[in-house]
Amino acid sequence: MILTRKKESIEVVGAYPASVIAYDFVRMGIAEQNQVTQMKLHKLIFFAHGLYLASLDEPLINEYFEAWKFGPVVPSVYHEYKLYGSGPISNFDFTPYGYLDIPDLNQIDEQSKSVIDIAWKTLNKFDGIQLSNWTHNPDSAWSKHYKPDIQSVLIPNEDIKAYFKRFIKE
């Protein structure tokens, strides 16, 4: 069965907008002079979301990932940062819709922030291509759903959780 995104938005209650998590990663990259690219940003969000699902059995973000050519992508985050192309996201001056609406990071609870920090510390030294290659492993959640000739194929949270469970020590 292939799930596709409908025109209306899909949301999971009780989780954060992907843009809030994306902003936090971009902010950390700028602060540490280790700016992220769009590709890397999606993999950071995917990793944090997967860890959160696997360890807490709840989603970190209230949106779904889609299986795109270069790995898992949250479409709303892609559109928010697409102006930067494949280059580093070096400031918050612009989005395709004007100035970025800066989210309040104080809304992120301690447990979620801890997972975001773990994802950053684990992956910040890798570039987007390396992280994309990792998401392309034959047994990954992305590889189960990527169809080169079909756009907007959803990656179910259940598959993301199952994939990341293998990396969590009890």
Contacts in CASP RR format, 6 or more apart in sequence:
PFRMAT RR
TARGET T0000
AUTHOR 0000-0000-0000
METHOD contacts of the structure
MODEL  1
MILTRKKESIEVVGAYPASVIAYDFVRMGIAEQNQVTQMKLHKLIFFAHG
LYLASLDEPLINEYFEAWKFGPVVPSVYHEYKLYGSGPISNFDFTPYGYL
DIPDLNQIDEQSKSVIDIAWKTLNKFDGIQLSNWTHNPDSAWSKHYKPDI
QSVLIPNEDIKAYFKRFIKE
2 145 0 8 1.000
2 147 0 8 1.000
2 150 0 8 1.000
2 153 0 8 1.000
3 145 0 8 1.000
3 153 0 8 1.000
3 154 0 8 1.000
3 156 0 8 1.000
4 150 0 8 1.000
4 152 0 8 1.000
4 153 0 8 1.000
4 154 0 8 1.000
5 64 0 8 1.000
5 66 0 8 1.000
5 75 0 8 1.000
5 152 0 8 1.000
5 154 0 8 1.000
9 63 0 8 1.000
9 76 0 8 1.000
10 63 0 8 1.000
10 64 0 8 1.000
10 154 0 8 1.000
11 62 0 8 1.000
11 63 0 8 1.000
12 59 0 8 1.000
12 61 0 8 1.000
12 62 0 8 1.000
12 63 0 8 1.000
12 64 0 8 1.000
12 157 0 8 1.000
13 62 0 8 1.000
14 58 0 8 1.000
14 59 0 8 1.000
14 62 0 8 1.000
15 58 0 8 1.000
15 59 0 8 1.000
15 60 0 8 1.000
15 61 0 8 1.000
15 62 0 8 1.000
16 60 0 8 1.000
16 61 0 8 1.000
16 62 0 8 1.000
16 107 0 8 1.000
16 108 0 8 1.000
16 112 0 8 1.000
17 61 0 8 1.000
17 62 0 8 1.000
17 63 0 8 1.000
17 76 0 8 1.000
17 103 0 8 1.000
18 45 0 8 1.000
18 61 0 8 1.000
18 62 0 8 1.000
18 63 0 8 1.000
18 74 0 8 1.000
18 76 0 8 1.000
18 77 0 8 1.000
19 76 0 8 1.000
19 77 0 8 1.000
19 80 0 8 1.000
19 103 0 8 1.000
20 103 0 8 1.000
20 105 0 8 1.000
20 107 0 8 1.000
20 108 0 8 1.000
21 45 0 8 1.000
21 48 0 8 1.000
21 49 0 8 1.000
21 60 0 8 1.000
21 61 0 8 1.000
21 108 0 8 1.000
21 116 0 8 1.000
22 41 0 8 1.000
22 45 0 8 1.000
22 74 0 8 1.000
22 77 0 8 1.000
22 80 0 8 1.000
22 81 0 8 1.000
23 92 0 8 1.000
23 100 0 8 1.000
23 102 0 8 1.000
23 103 0 8 1.000
23 105 0 8 1.000
24 105 0 8 1.000
24 108 0 8 1.000
24 113 0 8 1.000
24 116 0 8 1.000
25 36 0 8 1.000
25 41 0 8 1.000
25 44 0 8 1.000
25 45 0 8 1.000
25 116 0 8 1.000
25 119 0 8 1.000
25 120 0 8 1.000
26 35 0 8 1.000
26 36 0 8 1.000
26 41 0 8 1.000
26 81 0 8 1.000
26 89 0 8 1.000
26 92 0 8 1.000
27 105 0 8 1.000
28 34 0 8 1.000
28 120 0 8 1.000
28 124 0 8 1.000
29 35 0 8 1.000
29 36 0 8 1.000
29 124 0 8 1.000
30 89 0 8 1.000
30 90 0 8 1.000
30 91 0 8 1.000
30 92 0 8 1.000
32 124 0 8 1.000
34 124 0 8 1.000
35 88 0 8 1.000
35 89 0 8 1.000
35 90 0 8 1.000
36 44 0 8 1.000
36 88 0 8 1.000
36 89 0 8 1.000
37 84 0 8 1.000
37 85 0 8 1.000
37 86 0 8 1.000
37 87 0 8 1.000
37 88 0 8 1.000
37 89 0 8 1.000
37 127 0 8 1.000
37 128 0 8 1.000
38 78 0 8 1.000
38 81 0 8 1.000
38 82 0 8 1.000
38 84 0 8 1.000
38 85 0 8 1.000
38 86 0 8 1.000
38 87 0 8 1.000
38 89 0 8 1.000
39 70 0 8 1.000
39 86 0 8 1.000
39 128 0 8 1.000
39 129 0 8 1.000
39 131 0 8 1.000
39 132 0 8 1.000
40 123 0 8 1.000
40 126 0 8 1.000
40 127 0 8 1.000
40 128 0 8 1.000
40 131 0 8 1.000
41 77 0 8 1.000
41 81 0 8 1.000
41 89 0 8 1.000
42 65 0 8 1.000
42 71 0 8 1.000
42 72 0 8 1.000
42 73 0 8 1.000
42 74 0 8 1.000
42 77 0 8 1.000
42 78 0 8 1.000
43 71 0 8 1.000
43 72 0 8 1.000
43 123 0 8 1.000
43 128 0 8 1.000
43 131 0 8 1.000
43 132 0 8 1.000
43 134 0 8 1.000
43 135 0 8 1.000
44 119 0 8 1.000
44 120 0 8 1.000
44 123 0 8 1.000
44 131 0 8 1.000
45 61 0 8 1.000
45 74 0 8 1.000
45 77 0 8 1.000
46 65 0 8 1.000
46 72 0 8 1.000
46 135 0 8 1.000
46 160 0 8 1.000
47 119 0 8 1.000
47 122 0 8 1.000
47 123 0 8 1.000
47 131 0 8 1.000
48 60 0 8 1.000
48 115 0 8 1.000
48 116 0 8 1.000
48 118 0 8 1.000
48 119 0 8 1.000
49 59 0 8 1.000
49 60 0 8 1.000
49 61 0 8 1.000
49 65 0 8 1.000
49 160 0 8 1.000
50 60 0 8 1.000
50 160 0 8 1.000
50 161 0 8 1.000
50 163 0 8 1.000
50 164 0 8 1.000
51 115 0 8 1.000
51 118 0 8 1.000
51 119 0 8 1.000
51 164 0 8 1.000
51 167 0 8 1.000
51 168 0 8 1.000
52 58 0 8 1.000
52 59 0 8 1.000
52 60 0 8 1.000
52 112 0 8 1.000
52 115 0 8 1.000
53 59 0 8 1.000
53 60 0 8 1.000
53 157 0 8 1.000
53 160 0 8 1.000
53 161 0 8 1.000
53 164 0 8 1.000
54 161 0 8 1.000
54 164 0 8 1.000
54 165 0 8 1.000
54 167 0 8 1.000
54 168 0 8 1.000
55 115 0 8 1.000
55 168 0 8 1.000
56 111 0 8 1.000
57 161 0 8 1.000
59 157 0 8 1.000
60 112 0 8 1.000
60 115 0 8 1.000
60 116 0 8 1.000
61 74 0 8 1.000
63 74 0 8 1.000
63 75 0 8 1.000
63 76 0 8 1.000
64 74 0 8 1.000
64 154 0 8 1.000
64 155 0 8 1.000
64 156 0 8 1.000
64 157 0 8 1.000
65 72 0 8 1.000
65 73 0 8 1.000
65 74 0 8 1.000
65 142 0 8 1.000
65 154 0 8 1.000
65 155 0 8 1.000
65 160 0 8 1.000
66 72 0 8 1.000
66 73 0 8 1.000
66 74 0 8 1.000
66 75 0 8 1.000
66 151 0 8 1.000
66 152 0 8 1.000
66 153 0 8 1.000
66 154 0 8 1.000
66 155 0 8 1.000
67 142 0 8 1.000
67 145 0 8 1.000
67 146 0 8 1.000
67 147 0 8 1.000
67 153 0 8 1.000
67 154 0 8 1.000
67 155 0 8 1.000
68 146 0 8 1.000
69 146 0 8 1.000
69 148 0 8 1.000
70 132 0 8 1.000
71 132 0 8 1.000
71 135 0 8 1.000
71 136 0 8 1.000
71 142 0 8 1.000
71 146 0 8 1.000
72 135 0 8 1.000
72 141 0 8 1.000
72 142 0 8 1.000
72 155 0 8 1.000
75 152 0 8 1.000
79 96 0 8 1.000
80 95 0 8 1.000
80 96 0 8 1.000
80 97 0 8 1.000
80 100 0 8 1.000
81 89 0 8 1.000
81 95 0 8 1.000
82 96 0 8 1.000
83 94 0 8 1.000
83 95 0 8 1.000
83 96 0 8 1.000
84 90 0 8 1.000
92 99 0 8 1.000
92 100 0 8 1.000
92 102 0 8 1.000
93 99 0 8 1.000
93 100 0 8 1.000
94 100 0 8 1.000
108 116 0 8 1.000
123 131 0 8 1.000
126 134 0 8 1.000
134 140 0 8 1.000
135 142 0 8 1.000
136 142 0 8 1.000
136 143 0 8 1.000
137 143 0 8 1.000
139 163 0 8 1.000
140 163 0 8 1.000
141 155 0 8 1.000
141 159 0 8 1.000
141 160 0 8 1.000
141 162 0 8 1.000
141 163 0 8 1.000
142 155 0 8 1.000
144 155 0 8 1.000
144 159 0 8 1.000
145 153 0 8 1.000
145 154 0 8 1.000
145 155 0 8 1.000
145 156 0 8 1.000
145 159 0 8 1.000
146 153 0 8 1.000
147 153 0 8 1.000
END
